[in-house]
Amino acid sequence: MGFPKTPPEVDILRFVFKEIKTTGARVYRPVDYPVAIALLAPWTLCHSSPTTMAVRDVALGLERMHDAGRSLKILFAP
């Protein structure tokens, strides 16, 4: 998931008729960093940067995602 470059179109009537509730949330807050660092301190972290692959190579990217020793995170670009 991520933030879209443009505001998404939302079907308000669907929310009303189906009585859907939505809540926005961020994944983290600045006060969360010290806690996360303390939790990770006992382990050695992988310092590799994300792998970027073309969308046409999505099958290879999905294969690599199953091998944690080869990739920490894979980003697909158009």
mmCIF file of the N, C-alpha and C atoms, coordinates in Angstrom:
data_MODEL
# 
_entry.id   MODEL 
# 
loop_
_atom_site.group_PDB 
_atom_site.id 
_atom_site.type_symbol 
_atom_site.label_atom_id 
_atom_site.label_alt_id 
_atom_site.label_comp_id 
_atom_site.label_asym_id 
_atom_site.label_entity_id 
_atom_site.label_seq_id 
_atom_site.pdbx_PDB_ins_code 
_atom_site.Cartn_x 
_atom_site.Cartn_y 
_atom_site.Cartn_z 
_atom_site.occupancy 
_atom_site.B_iso_or_equiv 
_atom_site.pdbx_formal_charge 
_atom_site.auth_seq_id 
_atom_site.auth_comp_id 
_atom_site.auth_asym_id 
_atom_site.auth_atom_id 
_atom_site.pdbx_PDB_model_num 
ATOM 1   N N  . MET A 1 1  ? 0.842   -1.165  0.000   1.00 0.00 ? 1  MET A N  1 
ATOM 2   C CA . MET A 1 1  ? 0.000   0.000   0.000   1.00 0.00 ? 1  MET A CA 1 
ATOM 3   C C  . MET A 1 1  ? 0.887   1.227   0.000   1.00 0.00 ? 1  MET A C  1 
ATOM 4   N N  . GLY A 1 2  ? 0.312   2.333   -0.344  1.00 0.00 ? 2  GLY A N  1 
ATOM 5   C CA . GLY A 1 2  ? 1.028   3.588   -0.332  1.00 0.00 ? 2  GLY A CA 1 
ATOM 6   C C  . GLY A 1 2  ? 0.060   4.721   -0.557  1.00 0.00 ? 2  GLY A C  1 
ATOM 7   N N  . PHE A 1 3  ? 0.598   5.902   -0.654  1.00 0.00 ? 3  PHE A N  1 
ATOM 8   C CA . PHE A 1 3  ? -0.233  7.066   -0.896  1.00 0.00 ? 3  PHE A CA 1 
ATOM 9   C C  . PHE A 1 3  ? -0.290  7.334   -2.384  1.00 0.00 ? 3  PHE A C  1 
ATOM 10  N N  . PRO A 1 4  ? -1.490  7.532   -2.929  1.00 0.00 ? 4  PRO A N  1 
ATOM 11  C CA . PRO A 1 4  ? -1.604  7.810   -4.357  1.00 0.00 ? 4  PRO A CA 1 
ATOM 12  C C  . PRO A 1 4  ? -1.108  9.227   -4.671  1.00 0.00 ? 4  PRO A C  1 
ATOM 13  N N  . LYS A 1 5  ? -0.683  9.447   -5.911  1.00 0.00 ? 5  LYS A N  1 
ATOM 14  C CA . LYS A 1 5  ? -0.214  10.773  -6.317  1.00 0.00 ? 5  LYS A CA 1 
ATOM 15  C C  . LYS A 1 5  ? -1.368  11.754  -6.440  1.00 0.00 ? 5  LYS A C  1 
ATOM 16  N N  . THR A 1 6  ? -2.549  11.248  -6.745  1.00 0.00 ? 6  THR A N  1 
ATOM 17  C CA . THR A 1 6  ? -3.736  12.094  -6.839  1.00 0.00 ? 6  THR A CA 1 
ATOM 18  C C  . THR A 1 6  ? -4.788  11.551  -5.875  1.00 0.00 ? 6  THR A C  1 
ATOM 19  N N  . PRO A 1 7  ? -5.668  12.420  -5.389  1.00 0.00 ? 7  PRO A N  1 
ATOM 20  C CA . PRO A 1 7  ? -6.710  11.931  -4.471  1.00 0.00 ? 7  PRO A CA 1 
ATOM 21  C C  . PRO A 1 7  ? -7.574  10.870  -5.153  1.00 0.00 ? 7  PRO A C  1 
ATOM 22  N N  . PRO A 1 8  ? -7.860  9.774   -4.461  1.00 0.00 ? 8  PRO A N  1 
ATOM 23  C CA . PRO A 1 8  ? -8.685  8.720   -5.064  1.00 0.00 ? 8  PRO A CA 1 
ATOM 24  C C  . PRO A 1 8  ? -10.150 9.142   -5.170  1.00 0.00 ? 8  PRO A C  1 
ATOM 25  N N  . GLU A 1 9  ? -10.816 8.630   -6.181  1.00 0.00 ? 9  GLU A N  1 
ATOM 26  C CA . GLU A 1 9  ? -12.250 8.858   -6.307  1.00 0.00 ? 9  GLU A CA 1 
ATOM 27  C C  . GLU A 1 9  ? -12.963 7.888   -5.373  1.00 0.00 ? 9  GLU A C  1 
ATOM 28  N N  . VAL A 1 10 ? -13.899 8.396   -4.608  1.00 0.00 ? 10 VAL A N  1 
ATOM 29  C CA . VAL A 1 10 ? -14.612 7.574   -3.636  1.00 0.00 ? 10 VAL A CA 1 
ATOM 30  C C  . VAL A 1 10 ? -16.102 7.618   -3.947  1.00 0.00 ? 10 VAL A C  1 
ATOM 31  N N  . ASP A 1 11 ? -16.717 6.442   -3.985  1.00 0.00 ? 11 ASP A N  1 
ATOM 32  C CA . ASP A 1 11 ? -18.156 6.334   -4.224  1.00 0.00 ? 11 ASP A CA 1 
ATOM 33  C C  . ASP A 1 11 ? -18.869 6.528   -2.883  1.00 0.00 ? 11 ASP A C  1 
ATOM 34  N N  . ILE A 1 12 ? -19.240 7.774   -2.585  1.00 0.00 ? 12 ILE A N  1 
ATOM 35  C CA . ILE A 1 12 ? -19.860 8.109   -1.306  1.00 0.00 ? 12 ILE A CA 1 
ATOM 36  C C  . ILE A 1 12 ? -21.172 7.358   -1.104  1.00 0.00 ? 12 ILE A C  1 
ATOM 37  N N  . LEU A 1 13 ? -21.952 7.174   -2.165  1.00 0.00 ? 13 LEU A N  1 
ATOM 38  C CA . LEU A 1 13 ? -23.229 6.462   -2.028  1.00 0.00 ? 13 LEU A CA 1 
ATOM 39  C C  . LEU A 1 13 ? -23.028 5.030   -1.540  1.00 0.00 ? 13 LEU A C  1 
ATOM 40  N N  . ARG A 1 14 ? -21.956 4.404   -1.966  1.00 0.00 ? 14 ARG A N  1 
ATOM 41  C CA . ARG A 1 14 ? -21.675 3.036   -1.496  1.00 0.00 ? 14 ARG A CA 1 
ATOM 42  C C  . ARG A 1 14 ? -21.449 3.032   0.013   1.00 0.00 ? 14 ARG A C  1 
ATOM 43  N N  . PHE A 1 15 ? -20.732 4.029   0.513   1.00 0.00 ? 15 PHE A N  1 
ATOM 44  C CA . PHE A 1 15 ? -20.517 4.133   1.958   1.00 0.00 ? 15 PHE A CA 1 
ATOM 45  C C  . PHE A 1 15 ? -21.842 4.329   2.691   1.00 0.00 ? 15 PHE A C  1 
ATOM 46  N N  . VAL A 1 16 ? -22.700 5.180   2.136   1.00 0.00 ? 16 VAL A N  1 
ATOM 47  C CA . VAL A 1 16 ? -23.973 5.485   2.784   1.00 0.00 ? 16 VAL A CA 1 
ATOM 48  C C  . VAL A 1 16 ? -24.897 4.272   2.767   1.00 0.00 ? 16 VAL A C  1 
ATOM 49  N N  . PHE A 1 17 ? -25.128 3.682   1.586   1.00 0.00 ? 17 PHE A N  1 
ATOM 50  C CA . PHE A 1 17 ? -26.080 2.581   1.470   1.00 0.00 ? 17 PHE A CA 1 
ATOM 51  C C  . PHE A 1 17 ? -25.619 1.309   2.185   1.00 0.00 ? 17 PHE A C  1 
ATOM 52  N N  . LYS A 1 18 ? -24.327 1.053   2.207   1.00 0.00 ? 18 LYS A N  1 
ATOM 53  C CA . LYS A 1 18 ? -23.829 -0.148  2.881   1.00 0.00 ? 18 LYS A CA 1 
ATOM 54  C C  . LYS A 1 18 ? -23.392 0.128   4.315   1.00 0.00 ? 18 LYS A C  1 
ATOM 55  N N  . GLU A 1 19 ? -23.565 1.398   4.745   1.00 0.00 ? 19 GLU A N  1 
ATOM 56  C CA . GLU A 1 19 ? -23.192 1.819   6.095   1.00 0.00 ? 19 GLU A CA 1 
ATOM 57  C C  . GLU A 1 19 ? -21.746 1.434   6.421   1.00 0.00 ? 19 GLU A C  1 
ATOM 58  N N  . ILE A 1 20 ? -20.864 1.722   5.472   1.00 0.00 ? 20 ILE A N  1 
ATOM 59  C CA . ILE A 1 20 ? -19.441 1.412   5.630   1.00 0.00 ? 20 ILE A CA 1 
ATOM 60  C C  . ILE A 1 20 ? -18.776 2.508   6.461   1.00 0.00 ? 20 ILE A C  1 
ATOM 61  N N  . LYS A 1 21 ? -17.943 2.099   7.389   1.00 0.00 ? 21 LYS A N  1 
ATOM 62  C CA . LYS A 1 21 ? -17.166 3.046   8.189   1.00 0.00 ? 21 LYS A CA 1 
ATOM 63  C C  . LYS A 1 21 ? -15.703 2.911   7.769   1.00 0.00 ? 21 LYS A C  1 
ATOM 64  N N  . THR A 1 22 ? -15.008 4.019   7.732   1.00 0.00 ? 22 THR A N  1 
ATOM 65  C CA . THR A 1 22 ? -13.598 3.979   7.378   1.00 0.00 ? 22 THR A CA 1 
ATOM 66  C C  . THR A 1 22 ? -12.800 4.790   8.389   1.00 0.00 ? 22 THR A C  1 
ATOM 67  N N  . THR A 1 23 ? -11.586 4.367   8.618   1.00 0.00 ? 23 THR A N  1 
ATOM 68  C CA . THR A 1 23 ? -10.700 5.053   9.542   1.00 0.00 ? 23 THR A CA 1 
ATOM 69  C C  . THR A 1 23 ? -9.333  5.180   8.886   1.00 0.00 ? 23 THR A C  1 
ATOM 70  N N  . GLY A 1 24 ? -8.796  6.357   8.880   1.00 0.00 ? 24 GLY A N  1 
ATOM 71  C CA . GLY A 1 24 ? -7.447  6.559   8.363   1.00 0.00 ? 24 GLY A CA 1 
ATOM 72  C C  . GLY A 1 24 ? -6.441  6.305   9.468   1.00 0.00 ? 24 GLY A C  1 
ATOM 73  N N  . ALA A 1 25 ? -5.306  5.777   9.086   1.00 0.00 ? 25 ALA A N  1 
ATOM 74  C CA . ALA A 1 25 ? -4.262  5.512   10.074  1.00 0.00 ? 25 ALA A CA 1 
ATOM 75  C C  . ALA A 1 25 ? -2.898  5.559   9.411   1.00 0.00 ? 25 ALA A C  1 
ATOM 76  N N  . ARG A 1 26 ? -1.927  6.003   10.164  1.00 0.00 ? 26 ARG A N  1 
ATOM 77  C CA . ARG A 1 26 ? -0.542  5.962   9.703   1.00 0.00 ? 26 ARG A CA 1 
ATOM 78  C C  . ARG A 1 26 ? 0.113   4.743   10.328  1.00 0.00 ? 26 ARG A C  1 
ATOM 79  N N  . VAL A 1 27 ? 1.142   4.284   9.717   1.00 0.00 ? 27 VAL A N  1 
ATOM 80  C CA . VAL A 1 27 ? 1.810   3.080   10.190  1.00 0.00 ? 27 VAL A CA 1 
ATOM 81  C C  . VAL A 1 27 ? 2.628   3.355   11.448  1.00 0.00 ? 27 VAL A C  1 
ATOM 82  N N  . TYR A 1 28 ? 3.136   4.542   11.599  1.00 0.00 ? 28 TYR A N  1 
ATOM 83  C CA . TYR A 1 28 ? 4.023   4.842   12.713  1.00 0.00 ? 28 TYR A CA 1 
ATOM 84  C C  . TYR A 1 28 ? 3.910   6.316   13.108  1.00 0.00 ? 28 TYR A C  1 
ATOM 85  N N  . ARG A 1 29 ? 4.437   6.599   14.293  1.00 0.00 ? 29 ARG A N  1 
ATOM 86  C CA . ARG A 1 29 ? 4.550   7.965   14.779  1.00 0.00 ? 29 ARG A CA 1 
ATOM 87  C C  . ARG A 1 29 ? 5.990   8.157   15.227  1.00 0.00 ? 29 ARG A C  1 
ATOM 88  N N  . PRO A 1 30 ? 6.488   9.379   15.305  1.00 0.00 ? 30 PRO A N  1 
ATOM 89  C CA . PRO A 1 30 ? 7.879   9.593   15.739  1.00 0.00 ? 30 PRO A CA 1 
ATOM 90  C C  . PRO A 1 30 ? 8.209   8.945   17.082  1.00 0.00 ? 30 PRO A C  1 
ATOM 91  N N  . VAL A 1 31 ? 7.247   8.896   17.986  1.00 0.00 ? 31 VAL A N  1 
ATOM 92  C CA . VAL A 1 31 ? 7.529   8.287   19.296  1.00 0.00 ? 31 VAL A CA 1 
ATOM 93  C C  . VAL A 1 31 ? 7.700   6.770   19.202  1.00 0.00 ? 31 VAL A C  1 
ATOM 94  N N  . ASP A 1 32 ? 7.320   6.177   18.064  1.00 0.00 ? 32 ASP A N  1 
ATOM 95  C CA . ASP A 1 32 ? 7.449   4.729   17.898  1.00 0.00 ? 32 ASP A CA 1 
ATOM 96  C C  . ASP A 1 32 ? 8.875   4.286   17.583  1.00 0.00 ? 32 ASP A C  1 
ATOM 97  N N  . TYR A 1 33 ? 9.703   5.177   17.057  1.00 0.00 ? 33 TYR A N  1 
ATOM 98  C CA . TYR A 1 33 ? 11.057  4.797   16.651  1.00 0.00 ? 33 TYR A CA 1 
ATOM 99  C C  . TYR A 1 33 ? 11.906  4.233   17.792  1.00 0.00 ? 33 TYR A C  1 
ATOM 100 N N  . PRO A 1 34 ? 12.001  4.902   18.945  1.00 0.00 ? 34 PRO A N  1 
ATOM 101 C CA . PRO A 1 34 ? 12.831  4.329   20.019  1.00 0.00 ? 34 PRO A CA 1 
ATOM 102 C C  . PRO A 1 34 ? 12.383  2.938   20.444  1.00 0.00 ? 34 PRO A C  1 
ATOM 103 N N  . VAL A 1 35 ? 11.075  2.709   20.474  1.00 0.00 ? 35 VAL A N  1 
ATOM 104 C CA . VAL A 1 35 ? 10.563  1.386   20.852  1.00 0.00 ? 35 VAL A CA 1 
ATOM 105 C C  . VAL A 1 35 ? 10.970  0.354   19.807  1.00 0.00 ? 35 VAL A C  1 
ATOM 106 N N  . ALA A 1 36 ? 10.819  0.680   18.518  1.00 0.00 ? 36 ALA A N  1 
ATOM 107 C CA . ALA A 1 36 ? 11.180  -0.252  17.449  1.00 0.00 ? 36 ALA A CA 1 
ATOM 108 C C  . ALA A 1 36 ? 12.668  -0.559  17.469  1.00 0.00 ? 36 ALA A C  1 
ATOM 109 N N  . ILE A 1 37 ? 13.484  0.450   17.675  1.00 0.00 ? 37 ILE A N  1 
ATOM 110 C CA . ILE A 1 37 ? 14.942  0.246   17.722  1.00 0.00 ? 37 ILE A CA 1 
ATOM 111 C C  . ILE A 1 37 ? 15.306  -0.650  18.897  1.00 0.00 ? 37 ILE A C  1 
ATOM 112 N N  . ALA A 1 38 ? 14.689  -0.428  20.040  1.00 0.00 ? 38 ALA A N  1 
ATOM 113 C CA . ALA A 1 38 ? 14.964  -1.264  21.217  1.00 0.00 ? 38 ALA A CA 1 
ATOM 114 C C  . ALA A 1 38 ? 14.559  -2.714  20.971  1.00 0.00 ? 38 ALA A C  1 
ATOM 115 N N  . LEU A 1 39 ? 13.445  -2.929  20.275  1.00 0.00 ? 39 LEU A N  1 
ATOM 116 C CA . LEU A 1 39 ? 13.003  -4.293  19.991  1.00 0.00 ? 39 LEU A CA 1 
ATOM 117 C C  . LEU A 1 39 ? 13.937  -5.003  19.014  1.00 0.00 ? 39 LEU A C  1 
ATOM 118 N N  . LEU A 1 40 ? 14.529  -4.252  18.088  1.00 0.00 ? 40 LEU A N  1 
ATOM 119 C CA . LEU A 1 40 ? 15.395  -4.845  17.070  1.00 0.00 ? 40 LEU A CA 1 
ATOM 120 C C  . LEU A 1 40 ? 16.847  -4.952  17.504  1.00 0.00 ? 40 LEU A C  1 
ATOM 121 N N  . ALA A 1 41 ? 17.223  -4.266  18.557  1.00 0.00 ? 41 ALA A N  1 
ATOM 122 C CA . ALA A 1 41 ? 18.624  -4.210  18.987  1.00 0.00 ? 41 ALA A CA 1 
ATOM 123 C C  . ALA A 1 41 ? 19.282  -5.584  19.150  1.00 0.00 ? 41 ALA A C  1 
ATOM 124 N N  . PRO A 1 42 ? 18.598  -6.596  19.667  1.00 0.00 ? 42 PRO A N  1 
ATOM 125 C CA . PRO A 1 42 ? 19.271  -7.896  19.840  1.00 0.00 ? 42 PRO A CA 1 
ATOM 126 C C  . PRO A 1 42 ? 19.643  -8.600  18.538  1.00 0.00 ? 42 PRO A C  1 
ATOM 127 N N  . TRP A 1 43 ? 19.057  -8.216  17.430  1.00 0.00 ? 43 TRP A N  1 
ATOM 128 C CA . TRP A 1 43 ? 19.300  -8.887  16.166  1.00 0.00 ? 43 TRP A CA 1 
ATOM 129 C C  . TRP A 1 43 ? 20.175  -8.059  15.240  1.00 0.00 ? 43 TRP A C  1 
ATOM 130 N N  . THR A 1 44 ? 20.864  -8.718  14.343  1.00 0.00 ? 44 THR A N  1 
ATOM 131 C CA . THR A 1 44 ? 21.627  -8.033  13.315  1.00 0.00 ? 44 THR A CA 1 
ATOM 132 C C  . THR A 1 44 ? 20.674  -7.706  12.182  1.00 0.00 ? 44 THR A C  1 
ATOM 133 N N  . LEU A 1 45 ? 20.658  -6.463  11.760  1.00 0.00 ? 45 LEU A N  1 
ATOM 134 C CA . LEU A 1 45 ? 19.770  -6.050  10.691  1.00 0.00 ? 45 LEU A CA 1 
ATOM 135 C C  . LEU A 1 45 ? 20.457  -6.120  9.344   1.00 0.00 ? 45 LEU A C  1 
ATOM 136 N N  . CYS A 1 46 ? 19.699  -6.430  8.336   1.00 0.00 ? 46 CYS A N  1 
ATOM 137 C CA . CYS A 1 46 ? 20.181  -6.410  6.965   1.00 0.00 ? 46 CYS A CA 1 
ATOM 138 C C  . CYS A 1 46 ? 20.168  -4.955  6.505   1.00 0.00 ? 46 CYS A C  1 
ATOM 139 N N  . HIS A 1 47 ? 21.286  -4.471  5.976   1.00 0.00 ? 47 HIS A N  1 
ATOM 140 C CA . HIS A 1 47 ? 21.374  -3.075  5.559   1.00 0.00 ? 47 HIS A CA 1 
ATOM 141 C C  . HIS A 1 47 ? 21.310  -2.920  4.050   1.00 0.00 ? 47 HIS A C  1 
ATOM 142 N N  . SER A 1 48 ? 20.728  -3.880  3.366   1.00 0.00 ? 48 SER A N  1 
ATOM 143 C CA . SER A 1 48 ? 20.638  -3.771  1.917   1.00 0.00 ? 48 SER A CA 1 
ATOM 144 C C  . SER A 1 48 ? 19.509  -2.828  1.531   1.00 0.00 ? 48 SER A C  1 
ATOM 145 N N  . SER A 1 49 ? 19.653  -2.207  0.385   1.00 0.00 ? 49 SER A N  1 
ATOM 146 C CA . SER A 1 49 ? 18.615  -1.303  -0.091  1.00 0.00 ? 49 SER A CA 1 
ATOM 147 C C  . SER A 1 49 ? 17.561  -2.112  -0.857  1.00 0.00 ? 49 SER A C  1 
ATOM 148 N N  . PRO A 1 50 ? 16.375  -1.531  -1.039  1.00 0.00 ? 50 PRO A N  1 
ATOM 149 C CA . PRO A 1 50 ? 15.337  -2.258  -1.771  1.00 0.00 ? 50 PRO A CA 1 
ATOM 150 C C  . PRO A 1 50 ? 15.752  -2.553  -3.211  1.00 0.00 ? 50 PRO A C  1 
ATOM 151 N N  . THR A 1 51 ? 15.254  -3.628  -3.737  1.00 0.00 ? 51 THR A N  1 
ATOM 152 C CA . THR A 1 51 ? 15.485  -3.990  -5.130  1.00 0.00 ? 51 THR A CA 1 
ATOM 153 C C  . THR A 1 51 ? 14.374  -3.366  -5.962  1.00 0.00 ? 51 THR A C  1 
ATOM 154 N N  . THR A 1 52 ? 14.726  -2.698  -7.065  1.00 0.00 ? 52 THR A N  1 
ATOM 155 C CA . THR A 1 52 ? 13.724  -2.127  -7.956  1.00 0.00 ? 52 THR A CA 1 
ATOM 156 C C  . THR A 1 52 ? 13.719  -2.924  -9.251  1.00 0.00 ? 52 THR A C  1 
ATOM 157 N N  . MET A 1 53 ? 12.529  -3.345  -9.664  1.00 0.00 ? 53 MET A N  1 
ATOM 158 C CA . MET A 1 53 ? 12.392  -4.141  -10.873 1.00 0.00 ? 53 MET A CA 1 
ATOM 159 C C  . MET A 1 53 ? 11.278  -3.558  -11.743 1.00 0.00 ? 53 MET A C  1 
ATOM 160 N N  . ALA A 1 54 ? 11.359  -3.804  -13.025 1.00 0.00 ? 54 ALA A N  1 
ATOM 161 C CA . ALA A 1 54 ? 10.309  -3.373  -13.948 1.00 0.00 ? 54 ALA A CA 1 
ATOM 162 C C  . ALA A 1 54 ? 9.066   -4.236  -13.734 1.00 0.00 ? 54 ALA A C  1 
ATOM 163 N N  . VAL A 1 55 ? 7.906   -3.664  -13.953 1.00 0.00 ? 55 VAL A N  1 
ATOM 164 C CA . VAL A 1 55 ? 6.640   -4.386  -13.794 1.00 0.00 ? 55 VAL A CA 1 
ATOM 165 C C  . VAL A 1 55 ? 6.618   -5.637  -14.675 1.00 0.00 ? 55 VAL A C  1 
ATOM 166 N N  . ARG A 1 56 ? 7.240   -5.568  -15.846 1.00 0.00 ? 56 ARG A N  1 
ATOM 167 C CA . ARG A 1 56 ? 7.243   -6.734  -16.742 1.00 0.00 ? 56 ARG A CA 1 
ATOM 168 C C  . ARG A 1 56 ? 7.969   -7.929  -16.117 1.00 0.00 ? 56 ARG A C  1 
ATOM 169 N N  . ASP A 1 57 ? 8.785   -7.686  -15.081 1.00 0.00 ? 57 ASP A N  1 
ATOM 170 C CA . ASP A 1 57 ? 9.529   -8.752  -14.402 1.00 0.00 ? 57 ASP A CA 1 
ATOM 171 C C  . ASP A 1 57 ? 8.867   -9.167  -13.090 1.00 0.00 ? 57 ASP A C  1 
ATOM 172 N N  . VAL A 1 58 ? 7.558   -8.950  -12.984 1.00 0.00 ? 58 VAL A N  1 
ATOM 173 C CA . VAL A 1 58 ? 6.861   -9.227  -11.734 1.00 0.00 ? 58 VAL A CA 1 
ATOM 174 C C  . VAL A 1 58 ? 6.976   -10.703 -11.327 1.00 0.00 ? 58 VAL A C  1 
ATOM 175 N N  . ALA A 1 59 ? 6.961   -11.616 -12.261 1.00 0.00 ? 59 ALA A N  1 
ATOM 176 C CA . ALA A 1 59 ? 7.068   -13.045 -11.913 1.00 0.00 ? 59 ALA A CA 1 
ATOM 177 C C  . ALA A 1 59 ? 8.397   -13.336 -11.223 1.00 0.00 ? 59 ALA A C  1 
ATOM 178 N N  . LEU A 1 60 ? 9.480   -12.781 -11.750 1.00 0.00 ? 60 LEU A N  1 
ATOM 179 C CA . LEU A 1 60 ? 10.791  -12.959 -11.128 1.00 0.00 ? 60 LEU A CA 1 
ATOM 180 C C  . LEU A 1 60 ? 10.815  -12.287 -9.758  1.00 0.00 ? 60 LEU A C  1 
ATOM 181 N N  . GLY A 1 61 ? 10.211  -11.111 -9.653  1.00 0.00 ? 61 GLY A N  1 
ATOM 182 C CA . GLY A 1 61 ? 10.161  -10.410 -8.374  1.00 0.00 ? 61 GLY A CA 1 
ATOM 183 C C  . GLY A 1 61 ? 9.412   -11.199 -7.317  1.00 0.00 ? 61 GLY A C  1 
ATOM 184 N N  . LEU A 1 62 ? 8.288   -11.790 -7.703  1.00 0.00 ? 62 LEU A N  1 
ATOM 185 C CA . LEU A 1 62 ? 7.524   -12.599 -6.752  1.00 0.00 ? 62 LEU A CA 1 
ATOM 186 C C  . LEU A 1 62 ? 8.319   -13.828 -6.324  1.00 0.00 ? 62 LEU A C  1 
ATOM 187 N N  . GLU A 1 63 ? 9.071   -14.395 -7.237  1.00 0.00 ? 63 GLU A N  1 
ATOM 188 C CA . GLU A 1 63 ? 9.927   -15.534 -6.900  1.00 0.00 ? 63 GLU A CA 1 
ATOM 189 C C  . GLU A 1 63 ? 10.990  -15.120 -5.883  1.00 0.00 ? 63 GLU A C  1 
ATOM 190 N N  . ARG A 1 64 ? 11.595  -13.957 -6.095  1.00 0.00 ? 64 ARG A N  1 
ATOM 191 C CA . ARG A 1 64 ? 12.635  -13.470 -5.180  1.00 0.00 ? 64 ARG A CA 1 
ATOM 192 C C  . ARG A 1 64 ? 12.077  -13.116 -3.805  1.00 0.00 ? 64 ARG A C  1 
ATOM 193 N N  . MET A 1 65 ? 10.812  -12.704 -3.747  1.00 0.00 ? 65 MET A N  1 
ATOM 194 C CA . MET A 1 65 ? 10.225  -12.354 -2.455  1.00 0.00 ? 65 MET A CA 1 
ATOM 195 C C  . MET A 1 65 ? 10.167  -13.568 -1.527  1.00 0.00 ? 65 MET A C  1 
ATOM 196 N N  . HIS A 1 66 ? 10.103  -14.746 -2.091  1.00 0.00 ? 66 HIS A N  1 
ATOM 197 C CA . HIS A 1 66 ? 10.048  -15.958 -1.268  1.00 0.00 ? 66 HIS A CA 1 
ATOM 198 C C  . HIS A 1 66 ? 11.417  -16.366 -0.751  1.00 0.00 ? 66 HIS A C  1 
ATOM 199 N N  . ASP A 1 67 ? 12.464  -15.700 -1.224  1.00 0.00 ? 67 ASP A N  1 
ATOM 200 C CA . ASP A 1 67 ? 13.834  -15.996 -0.798  1.00 0.00 ? 67 ASP A CA 1 
ATOM 201 C C  . ASP A 1 67 ? 14.363  -14.781 -0.042  1.00 0.00 ? 67 ASP A C  1 
ATOM 202 N N  . ALA A 1 68 ? 14.120  -14.735 1.259   1.00 0.00 ? 68 ALA A N  1 
ATOM 203 C CA . ALA A 1 68 ? 14.491  -13.575 2.069   1.00 0.00 ? 68 ALA A CA 1 
ATOM 204 C C  . ALA A 1 68 ? 15.986  -13.294 2.054   1.00 0.00 ? 68 ALA A C  1 
ATOM 205 N N  . GLY A 1 69 ? 16.807  -14.273 1.710   1.00 0.00 ? 69 GLY A N  1 
ATOM 206 C CA . GLY A 1 69 ? 18.249  -14.068 1.657   1.00 0.00 ? 69 GLY A CA 1 
ATOM 207 C C  . GLY A 1 69 ? 18.688  -13.244 0.463   1.00 0.00 ? 69 GLY A C  1 
ATOM 208 N N  . ARG A 1 70 ? 17.810  -13.104 -0.545  1.00 0.00 ? 70 ARG A N  1 
ATOM 209 C CA . ARG A 1 70 ? 18.165  -12.373 -1.765  1.00 0.00 ? 70 ARG A CA 1 
ATOM 210 C C  . ARG A 1 70 ? 17.604  -10.965 -1.805  1.00 0.00 ? 70 ARG A C  1 
ATOM 211 N N  . SER A 1 71 ? 16.482  -10.730 -1.171  1.00 0.00 ? 71 SER A N  1 
ATOM 212 C CA . SER A 1 71 ? 15.834  -9.416  -1.240  1.00 0.00 ? 71 SER A CA 1 
ATOM 213 C C  . SER A 1 71 ? 15.128  -9.089  0.056   1.00 0.00 ? 71 SER A C  1 
ATOM 214 N N  . LEU A 1 72 ? 15.322  -7.865  0.511   1.00 0.00 ? 72 LEU A N  1 
ATOM 215 C CA . LEU A 1 72 ? 14.615  -7.397  1.702   1.00 0.00 ? 72 LEU A CA 1 
ATOM 216 C C  . LEU A 1 72 ? 13.262  -6.840  1.306   1.00 0.00 ? 72 LEU A C  1 
ATOM 217 N N  . LYS A 1 73 ? 13.249  -6.020  0.236   1.00 0.00 ? 73 LYS A N  1 
ATOM 218 C CA . LYS A 1 73 ? 12.014  -5.410  -0.247  1.00 0.00 ? 73 LYS A CA 1 
ATOM 219 C C  . LYS A 1 73 ? 12.160  -5.230  -1.747  1.00 0.00 ? 73 LYS A C  1 
ATOM 220 N N  . ILE A 1 74 ? 11.074  -5.474  -2.488  1.00 0.00 ? 74 ILE A N  1 
ATOM 221 C CA . ILE A 1 74 ? 11.109  -5.315  -3.939  1.00 0.00 ? 74 ILE A CA 1 
ATOM 222 C C  . ILE A 1 74 ? 10.081  -4.268  -4.332  1.00 0.00 ? 74 ILE A C  1 
ATOM 223 N N  . LEU A 1 75 ? 10.537  -3.277  -5.099  1.00 0.00 ? 75 LEU A N  1 
ATOM 224 C CA . LEU A 1 75 ? 9.666   -2.235  -5.627  1.00 0.00 ? 75 LEU A CA 1 
ATOM 225 C C  . LEU A 1 75 ? 9.504   -2.453  -7.121  1.00 0.00 ? 75 LEU A C  1 
ATOM 226 N N  . PHE A 1 76 ? 8.288   -2.345  -7.614  1.00 0.00 ? 76 PHE A N  1 
ATOM 227 C CA . PHE A 1 76 ? 8.030   -2.495  -9.032  1.00 0.00 ? 76 PHE A CA 1 
ATOM 228 C C  . PHE A 1 76 ? 7.771   -1.122  -9.643  1.00 0.00 ? 76 PHE A C  1 
ATOM 229 N N  . ALA A 1 77 ? 8.501   -0.817  -10.706 1.00 0.00 ? 77 ALA A N  1 
ATOM 230 C CA . ALA A 1 77 ? 8.369   0.473   -11.396 1.00 0.00 ? 77 ALA A CA 1 
ATOM 231 C C  . ALA A 1 77 ? 7.868   0.232   -12.803 1.00 0.00 ? 77 ALA A C  1 
ATOM 232 N N  . PRO A 1 78 ? 7.060   1.176   -13.318 1.00 0.00 ? 78 PRO A N  1 
ATOM 233 C CA . PRO A 1 78 ? 6.545   1.003   -14.689 1.00 0.00 ? 78 PRO A CA 1 
ATOM 234 C C  . PRO A 1 78 ? 7.642   1.105   -15.731 1.00 0.00 ? 78 PRO A C  1 
# 
